[in-house]
């Protein structure tokens, strides 16, 4: 992982044959040393709708 301009890119590998054409939420809470530092409790937030990305396998 490299940090650039306040963003971190993550590579996530999973078996997604049953997830075709579905949205996948990667995480709702971001923890650092066991403490929640960012949380998105509402999946329907406008930010997520505008900035979502979806991967199909």
mmCIF file of the N, C-alpha and C atoms, coordinates in Angstrom:
data_MODEL
# 
_entry.id   MODEL 
# 
loop_
_atom_site.group_PDB 
_atom_site.id 
_atom_site.type_symbol 
_atom_site.label_atom_id 
_atom_site.label_alt_id 
_atom_site.label_comp_id 
_atom_site.label_asym_id 
_atom_site.label_entity_id 
_atom_site.label_seq_id 
_atom_site.pdbx_PDB_ins_code 
_atom_site.Cartn_x 
_atom_site.Cartn_y 
_atom_site.Cartn_z 
_atom_site.occupancy 
_atom_site.B_iso_or_equiv 
_atom_site.pdbx_formal_charge 
_atom_site.auth_seq_id 
_atom_site.auth_comp_id 
_atom_site.auth_asym_id 
_atom_site.auth_atom_id 
_atom_site.pdbx_PDB_model_num 
ATOM 1   N N  . UNK A 1 1  ? 0.841   -1.181  0.000   1.00 0.00 ? 1  UNK A N  1 
ATOM 2   C CA . UNK A 1 1  ? 0.000   0.000   0.000   1.00 0.00 ? 1  UNK A CA 1 
ATOM 3   C C  . UNK A 1 1  ? 0.884   1.242   0.000   1.00 0.00 ? 1  UNK A C  1 
ATOM 4   N N  . UNK A 1 2  ? 0.495   2.217   -0.803  1.00 0.00 ? 2  UNK A N  1 
ATOM 5   C CA . UNK A 1 2  ? 1.184   3.494   -0.820  1.00 0.00 ? 2  UNK A CA 1 
ATOM 6   C C  . UNK A 1 2  ? 0.165   4.596   -0.600  1.00 0.00 ? 2  UNK A C  1 
ATOM 7   N N  . UNK A 1 3  ? 0.545   5.559   0.205   1.00 0.00 ? 3  UNK A N  1 
ATOM 8   C CA . UNK A 1 3  ? -0.349  6.675   0.465   1.00 0.00 ? 3  UNK A CA 1 
ATOM 9   C C  . UNK A 1 3  ? -0.012  7.797   -0.503  1.00 0.00 ? 3  UNK A C  1 
ATOM 10  N N  . UNK A 1 4  ? -1.039  8.334   -1.172  1.00 0.00 ? 4  UNK A N  1 
ATOM 11  C CA . UNK A 1 4  ? -0.837  9.400   -2.133  1.00 0.00 ? 4  UNK A CA 1 
ATOM 12  C C  . UNK A 1 4  ? -2.019  10.349  -2.056  1.00 0.00 ? 4  UNK A C  1 
ATOM 13  N N  . UNK A 1 5  ? -1.750  11.591  -1.770  1.00 0.00 ? 5  UNK A N  1 
ATOM 14  C CA . UNK A 1 5  ? -2.789  12.626  -1.730  1.00 0.00 ? 5  UNK A CA 1 
ATOM 15  C C  . UNK A 1 5  ? -3.950  12.253  -0.809  1.00 0.00 ? 5  UNK A C  1 
ATOM 16  N N  . UNK A 1 6  ? -3.659  11.627  0.320   1.00 0.00 ? 6  UNK A N  1 
ATOM 17  C CA . UNK A 1 6  ? -4.693  11.316  1.286   1.00 0.00 ? 6  UNK A CA 1 
ATOM 18  C C  . UNK A 1 6  ? -5.511  10.074  0.996   1.00 0.00 ? 6  UNK A C  1 
ATOM 19  N N  . UNK A 1 7  ? -5.155  9.331   -0.033  1.00 0.00 ? 7  UNK A N  1 
ATOM 20  C CA . UNK A 1 7  ? -5.879  8.113   -0.372  1.00 0.00 ? 7  UNK A CA 1 
ATOM 21  C C  . UNK A 1 7  ? -4.944  6.918   -0.274  1.00 0.00 ? 7  UNK A C  1 
ATOM 22  N N  . UNK A 1 8  ? -5.498  5.775   0.070   1.00 0.00 ? 8  UNK A N  1 
ATOM 23  C CA . UNK A 1 8  ? -4.737  4.536   0.113   1.00 0.00 ? 8  UNK A CA 1 
ATOM 24  C C  . UNK A 1 8  ? -5.407  3.551   -0.827  1.00 0.00 ? 8  UNK A C  1 
ATOM 25  N N  . UNK A 1 9  ? -4.630  2.972   -1.748  1.00 0.00 ? 9  UNK A N  1 
ATOM 26  C CA . UNK A 1 9  ? -5.169  1.955   -2.649  1.00 0.00 ? 9  UNK A CA 1 
ATOM 27  C C  . UNK A 1 9  ? -4.946  0.588   -2.025  1.00 0.00 ? 9  UNK A C  1 
ATOM 28  N N  . UNK A 1 10 ? -5.982  -0.239  -2.052  1.00 0.00 ? 10 UNK A N  1 
ATOM 29  C CA . UNK A 1 10 ? -5.908  -1.590  -1.509  1.00 0.00 ? 10 UNK A CA 1 
ATOM 30  C C  . UNK A 1 10 ? -6.204  -2.598  -2.598  1.00 0.00 ? 10 UNK A C  1 
ATOM 31  N N  . UNK A 1 11 ? -5.476  -3.688  -2.589  1.00 0.00 ? 11 UNK A N  1 
ATOM 32  C CA . UNK A 1 11 ? -5.766  -4.804  -3.489  1.00 0.00 ? 11 UNK A CA 1 
ATOM 33  C C  . UNK A 1 11 ? -6.479  -5.867  -2.659  1.00 0.00 ? 11 UNK A C  1 
ATOM 34  N N  . UNK A 1 12 ? -7.691  -6.229  -3.066  1.00 0.00 ? 12 UNK A N  1 
ATOM 35  C CA . UNK A 1 12 ? -8.494  -7.198  -2.324  1.00 0.00 ? 12 UNK A CA 1 
ATOM 36  C C  . UNK A 1 12 ? -8.833  -8.353  -3.256  1.00 0.00 ? 12 UNK A C  1 
ATOM 37  N N  . UNK A 1 13 ? -8.540  -9.562  -2.810  1.00 0.00 ? 13 UNK A N  1 
ATOM 38  C CA . UNK A 1 13 ? -8.810  -10.753 -3.607  1.00 0.00 ? 13 UNK A CA 1 
ATOM 39  C C  . UNK A 1 13 ? -9.864  -11.595 -2.896  1.00 0.00 ? 13 UNK A C  1 
ATOM 40  N N  . UNK A 1 14 ? -10.899 -12.012 -3.628  1.00 0.00 ? 14 UNK A N  1 
ATOM 41  C CA . UNK A 1 14 ? -11.926 -12.883 -3.074  1.00 0.00 ? 14 UNK A CA 1 
ATOM 42  C C  . UNK A 1 14 ? -12.588 -13.629 -4.218  1.00 0.00 ? 14 UNK A C  1 
ATOM 43  N N  . UNK A 1 15 ? -13.275 -14.721 -3.866  1.00 0.00 ? 15 UNK A N  1 
ATOM 44  C CA . UNK A 1 15 ? -14.012 -15.487 -4.864  1.00 0.00 ? 15 UNK A CA 1 
ATOM 45  C C  . UNK A 1 15 ? -15.350 -14.785 -5.043  1.00 0.00 ? 15 UNK A C  1 
ATOM 46  N N  . UNK A 1 16 ? -15.598 -14.305 -6.247  1.00 0.00 ? 16 UNK A N  1 
ATOM 47  C CA . UNK A 1 16 ? -16.791 -13.506 -6.457  1.00 0.00 ? 16 UNK A CA 1 
ATOM 48  C C  . UNK A 1 16 ? -17.764 -14.066 -7.470  1.00 0.00 ? 16 UNK A C  1 
ATOM 49  N N  . UNK A 1 17 ? -17.727 -15.360 -7.718  1.00 0.00 ? 17 UNK A N  1 
ATOM 50  C CA . UNK A 1 17 ? -18.602 -15.924 -8.748  1.00 0.00 ? 17 UNK A CA 1 
ATOM 51  C C  . UNK A 1 17 ? -20.079 -15.720 -8.431  1.00 0.00 ? 17 UNK A C  1 
ATOM 52  N N  . UNK A 1 18 ? -20.436 -15.685 -7.150  1.00 0.00 ? 18 UNK A N  1 
ATOM 53  C CA . UNK A 1 18 ? -21.833 -15.476 -6.773  1.00 0.00 ? 18 UNK A CA 1 
ATOM 54  C C  . UNK A 1 18 ? -22.158 -13.994 -6.593  1.00 0.00 ? 18 UNK A C  1 
ATOM 55  N N  . UNK A 1 19 ? -21.177 -13.130 -6.792  1.00 0.00 ? 19 UNK A N  1 
ATOM 56  C CA . UNK A 1 19 ? -21.375 -11.703 -6.570  1.00 0.00 ? 19 UNK A CA 1 
ATOM 57  C C  . UNK A 1 19 ? -21.480 -10.900 -7.860  1.00 0.00 ? 19 UNK A C  1 
ATOM 58  N N  . UNK A 1 20 ? -21.605 -11.540 -8.992  1.00 0.00 ? 20 UNK A N  1 
ATOM 59  C CA . UNK A 1 20 ? -21.658 -10.822 -10.256 1.00 0.00 ? 20 UNK A CA 1 
ATOM 60  C C  . UNK A 1 20 ? -22.791 -9.806  -10.260 1.00 0.00 ? 20 UNK A C  1 
ATOM 61  N N  . UNK A 1 21 ? -22.475 -8.629  -10.751 1.00 0.00 ? 21 UNK A N  1 
ATOM 62  C CA . UNK A 1 21 ? -23.415 -7.518  -10.891 1.00 0.00 ? 21 UNK A CA 1 
ATOM 63  C C  . UNK A 1 21 ? -24.033 -7.081  -9.568  1.00 0.00 ? 21 UNK A C  1 
ATOM 64  N N  . UNK A 1 22 ? -23.304 -7.238  -8.488  1.00 0.00 ? 22 UNK A N  1 
ATOM 65  C CA . UNK A 1 22 ? -23.736 -6.766  -7.173  1.00 0.00 ? 22 UNK A CA 1 
ATOM 66  C C  . UNK A 1 22 ? -22.706 -5.777  -6.654  1.00 0.00 ? 22 UNK A C  1 
ATOM 67  N N  . UNK A 1 23 ? -23.148 -4.836  -5.839  1.00 0.00 ? 23 UNK A N  1 
ATOM 68  C CA . UNK A 1 23 ? -22.222 -3.927  -5.188  1.00 0.00 ? 23 UNK A CA 1 
ATOM 69  C C  . UNK A 1 23 ? -21.640 -4.629  -3.976  1.00 0.00 ? 23 UNK A C  1 
ATOM 70  N N  . UNK A 1 24 ? -20.382 -4.358  -3.704  1.00 0.00 ? 24 UNK A N  1 
ATOM 71  C CA . UNK A 1 24 ? -19.730 -4.935  -2.539  1.00 0.00 ? 24 UNK A CA 1 
ATOM 72  C C  . UNK A 1 24 ? -19.192 -3.793  -1.694  1.00 0.00 ? 24 UNK A C  1 
ATOM 73  N N  . UNK A 1 25 ? -19.586 -3.740  -0.428  1.00 0.00 ? 25 UNK A N  1 
ATOM 74  C CA . UNK A 1 25 ? -19.061 -2.746  0.501   1.00 0.00 ? 25 UNK A CA 1 
ATOM 75  C C  . UNK A 1 25 ? -17.834 -3.366  1.145   1.00 0.00 ? 25 UNK A C  1 
ATOM 76  N N  . UNK A 1 26 ? -16.691 -2.727  0.973   1.00 0.00 ? 26 UNK A N  1 
ATOM 77  C CA . UNK A 1 26 ? -15.440 -3.305  1.454   1.00 0.00 ? 26 UNK A CA 1 
ATOM 78  C C  . UNK A 1 26 ? -15.331 -3.196  2.965   1.00 0.00 ? 26 UNK A C  1 
ATOM 79  N N  . UNK A 1 27 ? -15.618 -2.042  3.533   1.00 0.00 ? 27 UNK A N  1 
ATOM 80  C CA . UNK A 1 27 ? -15.633 -1.897  4.979   1.00 0.00 ? 27 UNK A CA 1 
ATOM 81  C C  . UNK A 1 27 ? -16.548 -0.759  5.382   1.00 0.00 ? 27 UNK A C  1 
ATOM 82  N N  . UNK A 1 28 ? -17.026 -0.833  6.584   1.00 0.00 ? 28 UNK A N  1 
ATOM 83  C CA . UNK A 1 28 ? -17.850 0.233   7.145   1.00 0.00 ? 28 UNK A CA 1 
ATOM 84  C C  . UNK A 1 28 ? -17.098 0.973   8.236   1.00 0.00 ? 28 UNK A C  1 
ATOM 85  N N  . UNK A 1 29 ? -16.139 0.334   8.878   1.00 0.00 ? 29 UNK A N  1 
ATOM 86  C CA . UNK A 1 29 ? -15.330 0.963   9.919   1.00 0.00 ? 29 UNK A CA 1 
ATOM 87  C C  . UNK A 1 29 ? -13.861 0.817   9.556   1.00 0.00 ? 29 UNK A C  1 
ATOM 88  N N  . UNK A 1 30 ? -13.089 1.873   9.761   1.00 0.00 ? 30 UNK A N  1 
ATOM 89  C CA . UNK A 1 30 ? -11.647 1.826   9.560   1.00 0.00 ? 30 UNK A CA 1 
ATOM 90  C C  . UNK A 1 30 ? -11.006 1.927   10.929  1.00 0.00 ? 30 UNK A C  1 
ATOM 91  N N  . UNK A 1 31 ? -10.195 0.927   11.261  1.00 0.00 ? 31 UNK A N  1 
ATOM 92  C CA . UNK A 1 31 ? -9.562  0.890   12.570  1.00 0.00 ? 31 UNK A CA 1 
ATOM 93  C C  . UNK A 1 31 ? -8.064  1.140   12.457  1.00 0.00 ? 31 UNK A C  1 
ATOM 94  N N  . UNK A 1 32 ? -7.516  1.767   13.468  1.00 0.00 ? 32 UNK A N  1 
ATOM 95  C CA . UNK A 1 32 ? -6.068  1.959   13.579  1.00 0.00 ? 32 UNK A CA 1 
ATOM 96  C C  . UNK A 1 32 ? -5.688  1.600   15.003  1.00 0.00 ? 32 UNK A C  1 
ATOM 97  N N  . UNK A 1 33 ? -4.847  0.596   15.151  1.00 0.00 ? 33 UNK A N  1 
ATOM 98  C CA . UNK A 1 33 ? -4.425  0.100   16.461  1.00 0.00 ? 33 UNK A CA 1 
ATOM 99  C C  . UNK A 1 33 ? -5.624  -0.256  17.340  1.00 0.00 ? 33 UNK A C  1 
ATOM 100 N N  . UNK A 1 34 ? -6.636  -0.862  16.715  1.00 0.00 ? 34 UNK A N  1 
ATOM 101 C CA . UNK A 1 34 ? -7.801  -1.323  17.450  1.00 0.00 ? 34 UNK A CA 1 
ATOM 102 C C  . UNK A 1 34 ? -8.859  -0.268  17.726  1.00 0.00 ? 34 UNK A C  1 
ATOM 103 N N  . UNK A 1 35 ? -8.629  0.965   17.318  1.00 0.00 ? 35 UNK A N  1 
ATOM 104 C CA . UNK A 1 35 ? -9.580  2.050   17.546  1.00 0.00 ? 35 UNK A CA 1 
ATOM 105 C C  . UNK A 1 35 ? -10.245 2.451   16.235  1.00 0.00 ? 35 UNK A C  1 
ATOM 106 N N  . UNK A 1 36 ? -11.558 2.651   16.246  1.00 0.00 ? 36 UNK A N  1 
ATOM 107 C CA . UNK A 1 36 ? -12.280 3.107   15.058  1.00 0.00 ? 36 UNK A CA 1 
ATOM 108 C C  . UNK A 1 36 ? -11.904 4.561   14.808  1.00 0.00 ? 36 UNK A C  1 
ATOM 109 N N  . UNK A 1 37 ? -11.369 4.842   13.596  1.00 0.00 ? 37 UNK A N  1 
ATOM 110 C CA . UNK A 1 37 ? -11.005 6.218   13.267  1.00 0.00 ? 37 UNK A CA 1 
ATOM 111 C C  . UNK A 1 37 ? -11.915 6.813   12.200  1.00 0.00 ? 37 UNK A C  1 
ATOM 112 N N  . UNK A 1 38 ? -12.584 5.978   11.408  1.00 0.00 ? 38 UNK A N  1 
ATOM 113 C CA . UNK A 1 38 ? -13.554 6.432   10.413  1.00 0.00 ? 38 UNK A CA 1 
ATOM 114 C C  . UNK A 1 38 ? -14.680 5.416   10.381  1.00 0.00 ? 38 UNK A C  1 
ATOM 115 N N  . UNK A 1 39 ? -15.906 5.893   10.317  1.00 0.00 ? 39 UNK A N  1 
ATOM 116 C CA . UNK A 1 39 ? -17.034 4.983   10.242  1.00 0.00 ? 39 UNK A CA 1 
ATOM 117 C C  . UNK A 1 39 ? -18.079 5.518   9.266   1.00 0.00 ? 39 UNK A C  1 
ATOM 118 N N  . UNK A 1 40 ? -18.721 4.623   8.551   1.00 0.00 ? 40 UNK A N  1 
ATOM 119 C CA . UNK A 1 40 ? -19.818 4.946   7.639   1.00 0.00 ? 40 UNK A CA 1 
ATOM 120 C C  . UNK A 1 40 ? -20.980 4.037   7.999   1.00 0.00 ? 40 UNK A C  1 
ATOM 121 N N  . UNK A 1 41 ? -21.757 4.388   9.025   1.00 0.00 ? 41 UNK A N  1 
ATOM 122 C CA . UNK A 1 41 ? -22.825 3.492   9.474   1.00 0.00 ? 41 UNK A CA 1 
ATOM 123 C C  . UNK A 1 41 ? -24.017 3.418   8.528   1.00 0.00 ? 41 UNK A C  1 
ATOM 124 N N  . UNK A 1 42 ? -24.187 4.402   7.654   1.00 0.00 ? 42 UNK A N  1 
ATOM 125 C CA . UNK A 1 42 ? -25.327 4.422   6.745   1.00 0.00 ? 42 UNK A CA 1 
ATOM 126 C C  . UNK A 1 42 ? -24.861 4.072   5.341   1.00 0.00 ? 42 UNK A C  1 
ATOM 127 N N  . UNK A 1 43 ? -25.177 2.878   4.867   1.00 0.00 ? 43 UNK A N  1 
ATOM 128 C CA . UNK A 1 43 ? -24.747 2.418   3.549   1.00 0.00 ? 43 UNK A CA 1 
ATOM 129 C C  . UNK A 1 43 ? -25.302 3.308   2.441   1.00 0.00 ? 43 UNK A C  1 
ATOM 130 N N  . UNK A 1 44 ? -26.387 3.989   2.678   1.00 0.00 ? 44 UNK A N  1 
ATOM 131 C CA . UNK A 1 44 ? -27.027 4.812   1.657   1.00 0.00 ? 44 UNK A CA 1 
ATOM 132 C C  . UNK A 1 44 ? -26.549 6.263   1.645   1.00 0.00 ? 44 UNK A C  1 
ATOM 133 N N  . UNK A 1 45 ? -25.419 6.535   2.275   1.00 0.00 ? 45 UNK A N  1 
ATOM 134 C CA . UNK A 1 45 ? -24.900 7.902   2.287   1.00 0.00 ? 45 UNK A CA 1 
ATOM 135 C C  . UNK A 1 45 ? -24.671 8.410   0.875   1.00 0.00 ? 45 UNK A C  1 
ATOM 136 N N  . UNK A 1 46 ? -24.903 9.691   0.672   1.00 0.00 ? 46 UNK A N  1 
ATOM 137 C CA . UNK A 1 46 ? -24.697 10.307  -0.638  1.00 0.00 ? 46 UNK A CA 1 
ATOM 138 C C  . UNK A 1 46 ? -23.249 10.146  -1.074  1.00 0.00 ? 46 UNK A C  1 
ATOM 139 N N  . UNK A 1 47 ? -22.283 10.291  -0.155  1.00 0.00 ? 47 UNK A N  1 
ATOM 140 C CA . UNK A 1 47 ? -20.870 10.173  -0.525  1.00 0.00 ? 47 UNK A CA 1 
ATOM 141 C C  . UNK A 1 47 ? -20.603 8.829   -1.177  1.00 0.00 ? 47 UNK A C  1 
ATOM 142 N N  . UNK A 1 48 ? -21.130 7.774   -0.609  1.00 0.00 ? 48 UNK A N  1 
ATOM 143 C CA . UNK A 1 48 ? -20.896 6.447   -1.169  1.00 0.00 ? 48 UNK A CA 1 
ATOM 144 C C  . UNK A 1 48 ? -21.541 6.313   -2.539  1.00 0.00 ? 48 UNK A C  1 
ATOM 145 N N  . UNK A 1 49 ? -22.728 6.868   -2.717  1.00 0.00 ? 49 UNK A N  1 
ATOM 146 C CA . UNK A 1 49 ? -23.401 6.767   -4.005  1.00 0.00 ? 49 UNK A CA 1 
ATOM 147 C C  . UNK A 1 49 ? -22.621 7.503   -5.086  1.00 0.00 ? 49 UNK A C  1 
ATOM 148 N N  . UNK A 1 50 ? -21.998 8.619   -4.744  1.00 0.00 ? 50 UNK A N  1 
ATOM 149 C CA . UNK A 1 50 ? -21.265 9.407   -5.730  1.00 0.00 ? 50 UNK A CA 1 
ATOM 150 C C  . UNK A 1 50 ? -19.869 8.851   -5.994  1.00 0.00 ? 50 UNK A C  1 
ATOM 151 N N  . UNK A 1 51 ? -19.270 8.166   -5.020  1.00 0.00 ? 51 UNK A N  1 
ATOM 152 C CA . UNK A 1 51 ? -17.878 7.751   -5.132  1.00 0.00 ? 51 UNK A CA 1 
ATOM 153 C C  . UNK A 1 51 ? -17.678 6.243   -5.091  1.00 0.00 ? 51 UNK A C  1 
ATOM 154 N N  . UNK A 1 52 ? -18.719 5.469   -5.316  1.00 0.00 ? 52 UNK A N  1 
ATOM 155 C CA . UNK A 1 52 ? -18.606 4.015   -5.239  1.00 0.00 ? 52 UNK A CA 1 
ATOM 156 C C  . UNK A 1 52 ? -17.828 3.453   -6.426  1.00 0.00 ? 52 UNK A C  1 
ATOM 157 N N  . UNK A 1 53 ? -17.274 2.308   -6.212  1.00 0.00 ? 53 UNK A N  1 
ATOM 158 C CA . UNK A 1 53 ? -16.670 1.554   -7.299  1.00 0.00 ? 53 UNK A CA 1 
ATOM 159 C C  . UNK A 1 53 ? -17.088 0.108   -7.128  1.00 0.00 ? 53 UNK A C  1 
ATOM 160 N N  . UNK A 1 54 ? -17.280 -0.574  -8.214  1.00 0.00 ? 54 UNK A N  1 
ATOM 161 C CA . UNK A 1 54 ? -17.754 -1.952  -8.187  1.00 0.00 ? 54 UNK A CA 1 
ATOM 162 C C  . UNK A 1 54 ? -16.866 -2.803  -9.077  1.00 0.00 ? 54 UNK A C  1 
ATOM 163 N N  . UNK A 1 55 ? -16.480 -3.956  -8.572  1.00 0.00 ? 55 UNK A N  1 
ATOM 164 C CA . UNK A 1 55 ? -15.685 -4.890  -9.356  1.00 0.00 ? 55 UNK A CA 1 
ATOM 165 C C  . UNK A 1 55 ? -16.527 -6.111  -9.669  1.00 0.00 ? 55 UNK A C  1 
ATOM 166 N N  . UNK A 1 56 ? -16.472 -6.573  -10.883 1.00 0.00 ? 56 UNK A N  1 
ATOM 167 C CA . UNK A 1 56 ? -17.149 -7.805  -11.280 1.00 0.00 ? 56 UNK A CA 1 
ATOM 168 C C  . UNK A 1 56 ? -16.096 -8.851  -11.593 1.00 0.00 ? 56 UNK A C  1 
ATOM 169 N N  . UNK A 1 57 ? -16.400 -10.096 -11.242 1.00 0.00 ? 57 UNK A N  1 
ATOM 170 C CA . UNK A 1 57 ? -15.447 -11.173 -11.538 1.00 0.00 ? 57 UNK A CA 1 
ATOM 171 C C  . UNK A 1 57 ? -15.994 -12.066 -12.615 1.00 0.00 ? 57 UNK A C  1 
# 
